[in-house]
Amino acid sequence: MVDPETLHEWGAGTTADARVHRFPGGHHYLRAQVAEVVGRLTVHLLAAYRSPASG
């Protein structure tokens, strides 16, 4: 469980772009929302692959 007010701090551990997505549900939301979670990850991974950060 994460306090929504502190979610921005998760990005401090990386120099890459960090996004936070909140999914409704309890402790087992991954099992209940597999398609939504995988879909969200897929969209962001494909976007990163198509437009890699310069560096």
Residue pairs with C-beta under 8 A, 6 or more apart in sequence:
2 10
4 22
7 20
7 22
8 20
10 18
10 20
11 18
11 20
16 53
17 53
19 44
21 40
23 29
23 33
23 36
23 37
24 33
25 32
25 33
29 37
30 37
